[in-house]
Amino acid sequence: MQPFAPTLRTAGLTPTQLIQARIVAVIEGILMPTSSTNPTPASRSDHRGFTMIEILVVVGIIVVLMGLLLPALSAVRATANAAASQSNLKQWGTGTISYVTMHKERLPWEGLEDTTQMDLSLAEENYWANAIPPLLGMKPYSEIAQDAFDGNYPVPVAPEGRSIFIDPSASSDADAPWQFGPTGPGGSAKAFFFNYVPNSQLNNSFLIEQGAAASSPKTVMGMNLITDSAATILMVEMRSTKDELPTADVWHDQSLRRQVCNWKQFAARHYRGGHILFADGHVNLVLNQLAITNAQDSTDPMTPGGDWNKSGMIWDPMGPATDN
């Protein structure tokens, strides 16, 4: 009786079918080898290796599949990062509403706009970056900055940092985090880095009405003064690098060393936009172009009477939002 040997019929097969047939033949030869220790010339020919053409076909198929797969993976990653960023801002909304409920409708203090005085902001318990995180089971930023300073290591920055202060899809300028205060024994200064910050226009008209020359921890507006909570902006996602915008954009060169911002520093990294937290707690993804366009349908900061309050987006709930 002749020993079993797998045979391969190749006539009329496509290259892919030919490769599949050869793989089957090899597997059959492994699982059911011939009993002869000296295979005949015919059996040797049945077990010959892949030809160069077959290898090139396989490589070509892999290249095509990779070309199709990589953009899909990139899109999935971008969608996941956008969802994570939206979730971060929703947590800020939950914390803010909890804070307001506990403090007779008063919002957290936005802090001093001059970030060289960040130590004064961090010293206040009702400063937003101190007041809200503990309500979410996290450290106030004053502790994060102090721990980093004492340990002589940098505060978390994008993209490595993982916290509600950091957007997972953001990147960082080379000089981030932003330092302030004197240098310590370890050779570093205290520093901060935020991707989510309060709306800097929220208190403008309120402070003017109160006769306050500058922001003060004792002069903060209340949620009860906001008449359209679904449209009034509490917090925004800020750009982390200038190059999120084209170099020709009017707001491209705005400083990002900030802990408050408005449309001038608004993000553009999520599908050419960023996320906004509104006073009723909901979060929307908003195109950068929409955010920087005023009620006069212009992005020009010199627009006569330019007001960035408009339907669905209110930066200053008690007066016009101007480029001042």
Steps between C-alpha positions, in 0.01 A plus 500: 500500500628845411552735800268800529633825360295819459457617143447854375291593198584853395336540160257790482565626857539868586820603685309518830341159443840362403652622829212349695541169317872490574439569869245215512744268324777582748267445799382168354859396454576583865195327643514194272863444399600216267635178653801500274820645641615561143221689327476467126589791275129555441429541873790742535351721227167505687675651803695773324508848663314816401610665179622860493179606323289346777703676769466833318124447472476437877711810575282705266183382672646587842600848380151564364339380824731720708415799281131437566544424869722788619259785410219304666707458818589869495132593471410268787773652718384855417141410587608341829710805595215737418266291716753505786536878471125545505481276807761714677298815445182325612679418827589869536131576447394249765751644746401859425130432553582324828710798611228749409241298691722503811587872479168679454521520119846659503737376231865413576747785463666513159832627638733780398555530127867586552654154526822633652280540810382141489616445856233751614229312311609159631495632857120544485271207583226625268737525201342276234797260467500451879128504570359256244742200489438392864129475418601244236730308734820662369776724633472880484753643259682680783601155632597373154726802445647481850569124480681547168698791643600308813591192298684703236300354211274675245123519535312281248482635145348369178514242361656291779297647787179323597253711696189711457732795430650329191346421161635159380526624141684822585871565462720756676728786407866439571501746791198348677411479785475869580727593789433766763656607828857468620723200434509242779786300654465230234557752221143522368215744549133427558309454176154433356347359180130492408305394191161587654450845649217738601347745254690824563206713377249357747560758774590806294174696519429373851832636629434835334157520660654417839761771453779245527817610325639146486390147569484420870424172682227690686343638181347209307175485311219257573341237281165667576613800291515283187167519319580268207694214655482281187692761299729659763859373495662394829820325385675444172762275352807714433759455227814329625722614210471798270519278194155356560408803287648599161775762530283748309218475756440826687525324838796272418757690708290538815690401815392162640667555836159542660259362757192669348415565134231586248458465122851636438667189648223250417611151391504365145642149548175298497368500145611868471324592822484450873260428783300754699331452839175695531337618821228234492772231512492378140811488279513562125771463239518839325691590185777751564376711209157527660641592841722779364227653281310787661136604476594722206616184314864607513818367660668841481589628850459855365134447405312821597272409788620141479316277746593133536173426681265338253221245480602181676835639624503760777843594634386785724148447638468856636634709212666492158800273448755731342865472404627700797 
